[in-house]
Amino acid sequence: MDNAGWHAHRRADKEARHAAERADFGGRYDPVEEVVQPIPDRANYAADYYAPQYARRDASQASAATDHSGLNLAELSTLSAVQRSKAQCIRQMHPRLQFMAGPLLRYDTVDANYVWHGAAMIVTSDAGSDYEPHPTLTYQATPVVPSPNPNTHFAHVQAVSYAPHPADPHATSQPVSYGRASIDEFNGNGVQSNGHGQYPSPSSIPPQSAVGQEIYVYTGDGGTYTFWRFMIQVQLGPNEMQVRYSVNNGIELSFFVPAWDQSMRWAAHSCNGFSAGVNTDEFRGPGFKSGYDPMWVDLLQKHVEEPFHAMVGGGDQLYCDALMREPELQHWVKISKLDEKMSYRLTGEVAACIDRFYFNHYCTSFRRGAFARANSSIPMLNMCDDHDIVSIDGFGSYPDNLQRSPMFTAIGSRGYFFFLLFQCFINPQIDGIEDQKHPFKSMVIGSMGPYVGQPSHSILTYLGPRVRILLLDCRAERRREQVCSQAQYRRVFEALSRLPAGVEHLVVQIGIPIAYPRMVFLENFLESKLNPLTALGRSGVMGLGGFVNKFNGQAELLDDLSDHWTAKSHKSERNWFVHQLQRYAHTRRTRVTFLSGDVHCAAVGVFRTLVPKAGKNKSEGLPPAMDHRYMLNIVTSAIVNTPPPDGVLTMVSSLASKTHRTMHEVETDEGMVPLFENDTDGSPRKHKYVMGRRNWCSTHWDNQTGELVFDIRVEKEKGLGISVGYAVKAAPPQWNPAPVQ
């Protein structure tokens, strides 16, 4: 339930009313999202330290720190001034580019020839950039190996510190020192024997380059801005590799790719923003400039210790709620009569306002603090949820006539377009809508979405020889009575059927949890005509105006509840989808695990084969490894947003132990895993099924056991930037596969 509490919503509504009263509708507007300025030249920010209190947590490591030249800082101090300057000189781009956002990284897939496919993207201001020749990204892969020291996993480990970065004006002059050693550092001669023959030294792997493709031009009051996409291909080898890259020979950044036979380490997150009315400073601990940063710094710290190969965004990578505060939209927002609101005409001025908001809000959000560092250092795999597309909570779950109104259609279609552009590096007008011809081979394109003007864009991709992930687009084709269309399901299952034999784990990322406590009683209450709170909310008396939404006067929480897989309107589709995945798992001998976000707390749901009536407890059922119906639902949310109020968490926890018979007809039981028996300080907890703290998830495949390990990293204390792990494991499939029908 995406709700930060009544007081926060009332405060936000009050601020929005005051903003509307201040707006001058005579043509002079004061946008909430101002036209963002280009990022200043990095040379001016070489010594602008970003949060020095947490840049290096262990002061004893200071002497071991290195600068971006690779020299030890203690060694630098012994050099002459000229030598120190040359060693630390920040590279300048040539030709010059003026960044608005980026570089951003996107992971696509690994093909049958073990070629890694991905992309980088930058957004530049045309007025301050030189495009002769077009921007060029240069990259070079360097093999890395584990430390030879058996007592440590890596050659050197250092706490997070930030190198000069073209997307973040608050970066430090100290780079990240990763827990890896190059081949040269490992054995001193540039050649490593690893059972697959000799592997060339870094110097023998030639650099590659990719010329930027212009995929979109945004035109605003401040001029024109170009989106440049660089397609990257890396031939995987017997060693993990660090890929260093730069644009126009500017500042060098890097990311990691796995060895050809190695499963990826990856991080998952959701809800990377604050709901309206939340005081973000309450989540900013000592040493942080923003409440957005603490858990991202924690993720980056883990990336330093053992680099991630991919970063899965499970929805709400940014919050577009502030769109409803843009002055040009206030006439529409304040209309109380539903008929007038639905027939409101979309003007060119309002259309330009919508695009202006999305462009500036994305540029601001994706170049902010530690998140900017993460999405330029770990290739992203993103799927949308409602807040990525619009500020309309539960978009797609409103009545059809309201969803098809001019304003809803404009907001939804432009929000989805900018999601594809900024988060997936896709412009359908250039890339087309046929997945067989698409530049990104992981795309599974469905049917046309009824409210977003584009077909659904799901992703099915490689996370290792035995692991795949499906990011199912549960928003583009959503209606009040459906999550995905049958045509979309058909195309997804056709793509799954083409996966090679030997895939043991399939992760299905679905945004909203599918195995989660029901709230049907609350749904029935909010829908009831006898509910007095809705009537009072519509009248605006007793301070209950925030109880109903701005769009159709229904209870504010009802759109959230209607959005859930466990809602009455989606129950039959949910059960069918789970059953189809059970059949797929049984036939293909593949463990299916769900991954979700949205609800602002951590939890783990589970499906399993129903225990016979003669059984006294669930422990008498099939062992997980032998049970094809055993499916975990990992819920990791939120990495930034505030947890639900204590009362909501108590209610969800009490419902978590309730027995559900919904799928007993297909021999399936469901429930929650009591993962959180102890708090982050080790003390016992009363509510063991749900954890109401900010969190993200670290995932890897255990090559000893065949398990897929999900380590939910929970914030130890609010704003501290340190997490405590709660691990749950998806067992390898050990049943005999069913015959293909």
N, C-alpha and C positions, 0 to 999 in steps of 0.2 A: 504494500500500500504506500504510494508515493506521497506522503503527507508529513509535514514537519511540525504539525501542531496548530491548534486553533489560534493561539496568540500570535504566532508568526504570520499566519494568513491575514488576520485582522490588521496587523501592523502594515503588511504589504498593501492591502486594499486602501488603507488610509493614505499611505504615501502616493499610491497611484492616483487617488482622487485629488490630492494636493498638486501633483504634477499636471494633471489635466486642467485644473483651475489656473495654473500659471501659464499654460500654453497659449500663445497668441495665434488664433486660427485665421489671421489676416494674411498669412503667407510667410510669417517669420516663426520658424519652428526651432525648438531646442531638443534635438534627438537624445534619447537615452544612450544610444550607441553613437558617439561622435565618429566622424570620419577619422580613421586611425592614421597616424603619421608614420612615414617610413621608419624603419629601425635605423638609429644612428650608426655611422661607421664604427666598426668594432675597435678601431685603433683608439678611439676616444674612451673606450671602456676597458682597456687592458688591465687596469688595477681597480676596477669597481667590484669589490668583493661582495659576493652574494651570501648573506647569512654566515659570517665567519664563525659564529658560535657552534654551528653544527657541520661546517665544512670538513672538519677533521675531528672526530670525537675523541680520539686517543692522542694526546699531545706527545706521547712518547714516540709516535710515528713521524713526527715532523721532520726529523733528520733524514728519514728514509724517503721523504716525498721527492717527486721529480717534477720538473717543469715540462712544458710541451716540447722542448728540445730533446728530452730523454735524459738530461743530466741531473745528478743529485743536487738538491738545493745547497747543501753544504759545499759541494764542489764548485758550484757557480760562484759562491762568495769569494773563492780564491782567484778568480779570473780578473783580467783587467776590465775597465768600464766598456771598452769597445767590444771585447769578447763577450761580456755579459749581455750587452745590447743585441749583438748579432745572434746569440744563442736563443734569446727570448723574443726576437722580433716577430710580431704577428703578421702573418702573410696577408697581403692585400689582393683583392680580386682584380683580375685584368682580363678582359675589359670590365669596367666597373658596373656593379649591379646594386640597386637600392631595394633591399628586401622589405616586404610587408609581412611575410610569414615564411617559415621553413628554415632549413630543409626538413621535410617530413619524409619518413620511410614507410613503405608498404611491402609486405610479403605477399607473394602470389602462390607459388607452388614449387615443387621439385619434380622434374619430369623423369621419364623412364631411363634417360641417359645420365641421371644424377646431376643435372644442371639446375641450379637454384635460380628461380625467377623472382624478380621484385622490381621496385621502382622507387624513385625519389621525386619529390615535387617542391618547387619554390613558387612564391608569389612575389612579383616585383612591380615597383612603380615605374611606369614607362618614362615619366619626366626625369627621373634621376638615374636611368640605366642606359648602357650602351650595348646594343644588340648586334653589333658587327664585329666579329661573327656571333651567331646565336650562342646563348649560354651552353657551356659544356661541363659535364660532370666527369671527372677522372677518378678511377678507383683501382685499387690493387689489393689482392688477397695475400695474406701472410700466414703460413701454417703456424699453429701453436700446439703445444703439448703440455700435459700435466707436469707438475713439479716432480723431480726425481726423489724428493724427500718423502719417505713413506709416512711420516707423521703429519704431513700437511697435504691438502689436495692441490694447492697451487703454489707457484714459485714465490709470489709476493702478493700480499693482500693489504689494501689501504682503504681507509674510510672514504666516503664520497667527497669529492671536491670537483668543482666545475671548471672546465677549460673555457677560454674565450669562445663564444658561440654566436653565430650570426642571427639566431632567433631569440636571444635572451640578453637584454642590456644589463642584467644583473649578474652575469657570470663572473666567476673568479678567474684569475690568471693561472690557476693551478689545474692541471688536467686530471682526469680519472686515471688511476693506476690499476689496471685490471689484474685479477688473480691468475695470470697466465704468463708463460714464457715463450718467446719465439724459438724456432728451431736453433738459431744461432746461439741464443742464450742457454739452451739446454745442453748442447754437446760441443759447442765451440767451433764446429767445422761446417755447419750449414747443411749437413745430411743426417737424416734420422732413419734408422732401420726399424720398421714396425710390423713386420710380418707380411707387408704388402709390397716389399721391394723398397728401393731408394726413393725418397721424396725430395724434390728440388729445394734448394735454399730460397729464402724470400727474394733475393736479388735476381734469381733466374725466372721468377714469375713476372711476366711483363705487365705493366699497367694497361688498363683498358679505358675507353672513353665512350660516353653517350651524349649525343647532341640533343639539347632540349627540344621537345615538341610542344608547340603552342596549342593548348587544348581549350582555353577559354580566355576571354577578355571581359573584365568587369569595367563598366563605365559609370562613374559617379561624379559628384560635384567637384571632387578634388582631382579629377583627371581619369586616366585609364590605367588599368593594372592587368598584368599578364600572368597566367598560370602556365608554368613550364613543367613538363613531365619528362623524366629521364628513365628509360627502361634499362634494368641492370640484369646481367646474367653472370653467374659464377659457377664454374665447373668444380663440383665437390671432389675432394680427394680423401686419402686415408686419415688425414688429420683435420681437426676443427681448425677454422681459419678466422682471423680478424681481417675485415675488409675496411681499409682506410679510403676515405673519399673526400673530395673537395669540389666546389663549383668555381669555375674560372680561376683555378689555382689559388683559391682563397684559403680560409681556415680549414684545417683538416679535422674531420670527424671520423667515426668508425662504428661498425656493427659486426656481429659475429654470425657465422654460418656453421652448421654441424659437419662432421665427417660424413662420408657417403653412407656408412652403415650405422650411423649414430642417430638415436631418437632425440628430438629437440627438447630443450628446456624452455618453458614458456610461462608467462605471467598472464593472469586474467584479472579484469577489473570492470567496474560499472559505476554509473552515477558520479561522474567527475564534475560535480558542481553543487551549488547550494540552492535549496528551494527558496522561493521568495520570502523575505522577512527574516531570514536567519542571520544572526549576528556572527559574521565569519571570524571576528577576532576571538570569539570564545574557543575556536579550534586552532589557534595560533599559539604554539608553545614558545618558550624562551629560545631566541636565536632565529626565529622564522619571521619573514616579512609578510607572510600570508597564511591564512588558515587552509589554503588549497595545498600547501606544500608538504606537510609532515609525512603523510603516508606515501607520497611520491618519492620523497627522499629515502624512506625505508625501502621502497622497491628498488631504487637506484643503488642503495647500499648492497642489497642482495645481488644485483646485476654486477657490481664490482667484484664481489666475492666469487661468483660463478655466473658468467654472462648468460642472459636469456637470448634465445634465437628468434623469438616472436613474442608479441604482446597483443592479447586478444581483448578487444573492447566489446563488452557484452551489452552495450546500450547506454544511452545518455552520457556520451563522451563530452557533451557540453549541455548546458541548460539554456533553452531559448525563451524562457518565461518572460524576459524583459521586453519582448516584442510587443506585448499588450500595453506597454507604457509609452510606446512611440506616439508623439502628438497627433500624427496624421490618422491614427487609428482610433482616437478617442471618441469621435462621433459615433462610430460603429459600436465600440465597446459599451458605451453608455445607453444605447437603445435597449429598452426593457421589453418591448413587444416583440415576440418571436417572429411574427410575420414580417415586420419591418427589418429585423436583423437578417433574416434569410434573403430578403429581396434587395438588400443594400448593394448599390452599384459599385463595382471596382473601378476606380479612376486611375489614370496614369500616374498621378501624384502618389496615391496609396501604393500602387504596384512598385514604383521606384523606392518608396520608403521600405517596403518589405525586403527588396534586394539589398538596399543599403544596410539594413539591420543585419541580415545574415552574413554579408561580406565582412563587415566590421567586427561583428561578434565572433566569428570564426578566427579572424586574424588576431584579435585580442586574446582569445582563449587558447589558441594553439601556439602562441609564442610566450605564454606566461610561465615563468619560474621553472620549477623542477619538471613539470609536465612537458615543457618544450625540450628539455634535455632528453627525456625518455623517448619522445616520438622522433627524435633525430638520431637515437642510438640503438633503438630496438624496433625492428620492422613491425608495423601495425597490421592487425587483422580486425576490422571493425564491422559490427552490425548495429543497425539503428534500433532505437526505441522511440517512444513518443516525444521526449524532450529534445532528441537530436533533430527532429523534423519541425516541430511546432512548439508553441507555448501553450497549446491546448491539451491538457492532461487527458490521456486516454484517447488520443486522436484515432479515429476509425471506429470507435465504439459508440458514437452518437447516432441519433436517428438519421436515416438515409437522406431525407429532404434537407436537413441542416448541413450534413456533410457535403452535399452537392451545391450548396449556396455559393455565390461568387466569391465571397471573402474566405470561407473555409477552403474552397478549391485552390484559390491563389496562394494562401498560406501553406497548405499541404504540399502543393506541387513544387513551389520554390524551396521549401524546406527540404524536401526529398532530393531535389536537384543539387542543392548545396551540400547535403550529406554525401551524395555520390562523388561530388567534386573534391571536397576537402578531405573526406575520410577514406575514400576508395580510389581517388585520382581518376575518376571516370567522368567523361562527358558523353552521354548517350548519342548526342547529335554527331559526334566524331567516331565513337567506338561502336555504335550500332547496338542492337538489342538481340543479337543471335549469339548464343554462348559458343557455338562451334567456330565462329569467326572472330570472337572477342580477343583483344590483345592480352587480357588476363584470363589464363586458361582455367582458373579455379572457379569461374563464374558459372552459376546455374540460373539462367534467366527464366522466370515464370511468365504468368499472364499479366495483362495490363491491370494495374491497380485502379480501383474505382475512384479514388479521391486524390491520387498523387500524380497522375498524368504520366506515369512510367510503369513498366513491368517490375515485378519483384526481382531483386538481385541477391540470391543466396550464394554462399561460398562453400565449396567442398574441396579441401586441400590436405596436403601431406604434412604430417608432423613427425615422421620417422617411418622406417620400414614397416613397423607394425601398428602405427597409430595414424588415424585420420580425424579431421574435425569438420563437421557440418555446421556452418553458421546459417541458420534458417531465418529468412526474412519474414518476420511475423507482423510486420507493420504495413508494407506496401499494399497488400491485398486484403487487409483486415476490413471487415464489416461488423456491424453490431452482432450478427449471428454467425460469423466465421472468423477464424484466425488466418487460415490459408485456404486458397481454393483447391478443389480437387485436381485441377490442371497443374497447379504448382506442386502439389504432393506427387503427382505422377512423374513430373520431370525430375524431382529430387530423388525419388526411388529408382528411376532409370539410371541416374548418375551413380547412385550407391551400388547398383547391380554391376557396374563396370569396374568397381574397385578390384585390384588384384587379389588373388588368394594369398593368405598369410597375414592379412590385416587382422589384428587381434582386438584392437580397441577402436571404437567409434565414439567420439565426443560430439554431442548434439547441443549446440548453443542456441537457446530459445528465448533469451531475454527475461521473460517472466517465468517464475517457477511453475513446474508442472506437477510436482509432488510436494504439496504445501497445505497447511491447515485451511479448511473451508471456513467461509464466513457467510454462508447462505442465509443464516438468520438475520444478519445485519443487512444483507442485500434485500431480503424481503421487507424488512422494516423501512428502509429508505425508499423502496418502490411504492409502499403503501400510500393510498390516498388519505388514510387516516393519520399519517405521520404529521404531528403538529409542528415539528421543527422546520420542515420544508416550507410550510405556509408562512411561518413567522420569518424565515429567511428571505422569502420573496418580498415580504412587506418591508424588510430592513429594520424591523423593530427589535428591541432587546439585545442589540449588538450581534444578531445572528445573520447579518447579511453575508458573511463569509461561509455560511452553511450551504449556500446554493452557488452553482457556478454561473459565470457571466453569459453563457451561451444559450441555454434552454431552460434555466430555472430549476433543474434537477439538483438533488443533493450532491454536494461537492465530492463526497467520497464514492458516489455511485459509479462514476465513470471509471474510477480505479478498480472497483470490485467487478464491474462488467468486463474489464480488460483481462482479468485473470483466466488462466486455463481452467481453474476450478469453479468459475462462475456457472450459473445455471445454463446460460445461453451457449456455453462452449463445452459443457461436460461430455456430450456424446462425441464431439469431434476429438476431444482430448483422449477419451477412452479408445477410440478407433486408432488414433495415431500411435499411442503406446502399444496397442496390440499389434499393429503393423511392424513396429520396430522389434517387438518380441519375436515375431515370425522371421524377420530378417536376421536377428541375432542367432536364432536356432538353426536356420538354414546355412548361414555363412560362418557359424562358429566365431562370432564376434561379440565382445562385451560392449554394450551400449551404456553410456553415462551421459546424463544431462548436465548442462552448465547454465546457470541463470543469474540474474541480478535483480534490479528494480526495487526490492522491498526494503532496502536500507538496513539490513541486518544479515548476519551469517547464519546459515542453517544447512542441514543435509537431509533431504528426503530420500525415501527408498521404496522401490517396488520389488517384490519377491514372490516366488511361488507360494500359493495359499497353503497353509498348514492344514492337513486333514482334521476333521472334527474330533477324531480320536486323540489328536495330539493335545498335550497339556500346555505347551508353550511354544513360542516361535523357534526356539533353539532346536526343536525336533525336526525342523524343515530341512530342505536341501542345503548343503554347504554352498556358499556363494559361488565358488569356482565351478560347481556342477549345475548351477541354476541359471538357465538362459534368461529367465525373467528378472534376475537380480540386476536392477538398474539404480544407481545412485543419482540423486539430483543435488549437485553442488550449488549452493546459493552463496555468492560472494558479492556483497553490496553493503555500504558504499565506500569507495576509496576516498571521497571528499565529503559527501553530504552528511547531514546530521541523522542519527538514528531516530526511529519513531519514539513518541512519548512512552514513558514507562507503563502507562495503562494499556497501550496497544501491545507492547511487548508481553505483558502479563497475560493478556487475552490470547495472543497467538500461542504462547507457551502452554497455556491450559488446553487449547484445542489440539496441540501437537500430539497428545497421547490418545486422542479419540480414534476409535476403530472405524474404518471406512470400508463399506461393502460394495462400493461402486463397481469394481472390476472382478468381483467374486465369480461372475459367470464365465470369465476366461481364466479362472484359477489364479488370480492375482491378488495379493494382499498389498497394502501400502501403509506407510507410516513415516516416522522421523527417526533419525539416528541421534542418540543422546551423547553428542560429541563434546558438549561444553559442561562437563561435570565440575570442572574447576575454573575459577576466574583467572585472569592474566597474572595475578599475584600468587596463584596457587591455592587460594582459599576455595572451599566448596561453594557451589552455586545451587540455588533452589530451582531455577529454570535451566535445565540442561539441554534443551532442544534448540534454543535460539540465543544468539549473542548480539546484543544491541550496542556494538562498537564498530567504528570504521575498520575496513578490512580490504584485502585483496588476496589473490590466490597464486601460489607458486606450484607448478606442475612439472613432473618428470616421469619417465618410464624407468622402472627398476629392472635392469638387465639380469639381476640375479633371480628375482621371483616372477618376473613377467607382469607385475602389478603396475597400474598407473596410479601414481601417488599425487593426491591433491592436498597441499599444505596451505590451509587457510590462515593467513597472517593477520592477526587481530591487534589493533592498536592497544598498547599496554596502558597508556594514560593519554587522555585527550591532549592532542597537540604536541606530544613528546617526540614523535617521529621514530619510535621503536616499536616493533611488533613481537607478538608471541605466537608460535605456530600451533595449529590444531590439525593434525594430519588424518586423512581418511583414504583408504586404498580401494581401488576397483580391481577385483580379483581377475586373473587371467581366465579365458574361457577353456574349460576342460571337459565339456560335454561332447558327445558325439553329434556331429552336425546332422540335421534332418535332411531327407532327400529333397531335392529341388522339385517343386511342383509346377 
